[in-house]
Amino acid sequence: MTTAPPDTRPRPRLHTSTKWLLGVIVLGMTMTVSTRVLGGIDLLPADAVPTSLLLFGLVLGAVLVVGNIIVTEAWTYMAERTGDRQVLRFAARAVTWADVFFTAPGIFLAVISGLFLTEQLGHHDAWVRGAETSFITAGVIWFVLLVPMQNRLAVRAEQDELDEGFTTILHRWYGFGILATAITLVAVGFAVFQPQF
């Protein structure tokens, strides 16, 4: 039995979709931090943005985030189940693009709307902290674990390396994706049911 020589092909560090995603994240974080640090919320009168518009932004942001994380995981799983390499390659490359266009904008729409809404309505209850903590926890899992895994999957898919290493990363991505989804749903539950502690 002969052993294949080690793969010495250079791998790009970041897939194009990951570069775009990081750009969207940096832009969104800059907007969020400047809103908080520079007093953007306090610079506007309390009623400068209608409450209904802020609620719409919060709900739309949550729908984009929750919808995209559930759908991308489901269609990637279904792509794997087909056994068709081309379908799986497409799915692996498309996941991060979906994050660029849906997840990241949804996160920042929900966060900015939520910050303004919290200040406008004066809610600083425990349920708000619960929702924020859950959302931040899910975001950390997404940014620290899922995005790097997605990048590795996209790079391997682009180079047609759907080997055992690809499958291992993909199955870890499923597990952490389910965890992040569950935590995001907890955040939505806090916001909808507003439990009093």
Rosetta blueprint (number, residue, H / E / L):
1 M L
2 T L
3 T L
4 A L
5 P L
6 P L
7 D L
8 T L
9 R L
10 P L
11 R L
12 P L
13 R L
14 L L
15 H L
16 T H
17 S H
18 T H
19 K H
20 W H
21 L H
22 L H
23 G H
24 V H
25 I H
26 V H
27 L H
28 G H
29 M H
30 T H
31 M H
32 T H
33 V H
34 S H
35 T H
36 R H
37 V H
38 L L
39 G L
40 G H
41 I H
42 D H
43 L H
44 L L
45 P L
46 A L
47 D L
48 A L
49 V L
50 P L
51 T H
52 S H
53 L H
54 L H
55 L H
56 F H
57 G H
58 L H
59 V H
60 L H
61 G H
62 A H
63 V H
64 L H
65 V H
66 V H
67 G H
68 N H
69 I H
70 I H
71 V H
72 T H
73 E H
74 A H
75 W H
76 T H
77 Y H
78 M H
79 A H
80 E H
81 R H
82 T H
83 G L
84 D L
85 R H
86 Q H
87 V H
88 L H
89 R H
90 F H
91 A H
92 A H
93 R H
94 A H
95 V H
96 T H
97 W H
98 A H
99 D H
100 V H
101 F H
102 F H
103 T H
104 A H
105 P H
106 G H
107 I H
108 F H
109 L H
110 A H
111 V H
112 I H
113 S H
114 G H
115 L H
116 F H
117 L H
118 T H
119 E H
120 Q H
121 L H
122 G L
123 H L
124 H L
125 D L
126 A H
127 W H
128 V H
129 R H
130 G H
131 A H
132 E H
133 T H
134 S H
135 F H
136 I H
137 T H
138 A H
139 G H
140 V H
141 I H
142 W H
143 F H
144 V H
145 L H
146 L H
147 V H
148 P H
149 M H
150 Q H
151 N H
152 R H
153 L H
154 A H
155 V H
156 R H
157 A H
158 E H
159 Q L
160 D L
161 E L
162 L L
163 D L
164 E H
165 G H
166 F H
167 T H
168 T H
169 I H
170 L H
171 H H
172 R H
173 W H
174 Y H
175 G H
176 F H
177 G H
178 I H
179 L H
180 A H
181 T H
182 A H
183 I H
184 T H
185 L H
186 V H
187 A H
188 V H
189 G H
190 F H
191 A H
192 V H
193 F H
194 Q L
195 P L
196 Q L
197 F L
